[in-house]
Amino acid sequence: MALDYSLIFEADLEPQSALKLILPIFDFKQCEGEKYLLGINNLLIGSCEESELCKSIIEEDFGFRPSFYVWFRIRSNDDEDRKGRAMMTEIVLELLHQIPGNAVLLFNGETMVLQRIAGKVTLTPIWHNLIPQPTKVAA
């Protein structure tokens, strides 16, 4: 099973440019033959332009017309899932820091995790579940 997230932006930026922003910071490898796909461990990241249908849906639901999105796929299996979620949260924060404008992070394309509208950031409880909790050590 995989966990899928989409970070949707309203920004004057090409999809591949968003990925280039994180390449020097994180140790990603560009997948062979894929200019829009990066991978590390159990985390895949890609970037695409939004379809007209998706633009209309996001505009109706969140009040902005997106231009592109960055997607994340985490292969789920306990420890690797924790690492993938931790890496994804770092990348989401870095992209939000570097790319101004409205944005929303969705889980499975429909459940809001985080949104930034007119500079105001709103987090849902799902965001807090993404951040891995320290492993408890038995005494």
KAPEKA-V321194 format. One record per backbone hydrogen bond with DSSP energy under -0.5 kcal/mol. CO is the residue of the C=O (numbers start at 1). NH is the residue of the N-H. If there is no record, write none. Layout:
BEGIN
CO:NH
CO:NH
END
This chain:
BEGIN
1:76
3:74
4:108
5:72
6:8
6:106
7:70
8:104
9:11
9:67
9:68
11:13
14:17
14:18
15:18
15:19
16:20
17:21
18:22
19:22
19:23
20:24
22:25
22:26
26:28
29:39
31:34
33:35
34:37
36:47
37:31
38:45
39:29
40:43
42:75
43:40
44:73
45:38
46:71
48:69
51:55
52:56
53:57
54:58
55:59
56:60
57:61
58:62
58:63
58:64
59:63
64:66
67:50
68:9
69:48
69:71
70:7
71:46
72:5
73:44
73:75
74:3
74:76
75:77
77:80
78:82
79:83
80:84
81:85
82:86
83:87
84:88
85:89
86:90
87:91
88:92
89:93
90:94
91:95
92:96
93:97
94:98
95:99
98:100
102:10
103:116
104:8
104:106
105:113
105:114
106:6
107:110
107:111
110:112
111:107
113:124
114:105
115:122
116:103
117:120
119:121
120:117
122:115
124:127
124:128
125:129
126:130
127:130
127:131
130:132
136:138
END
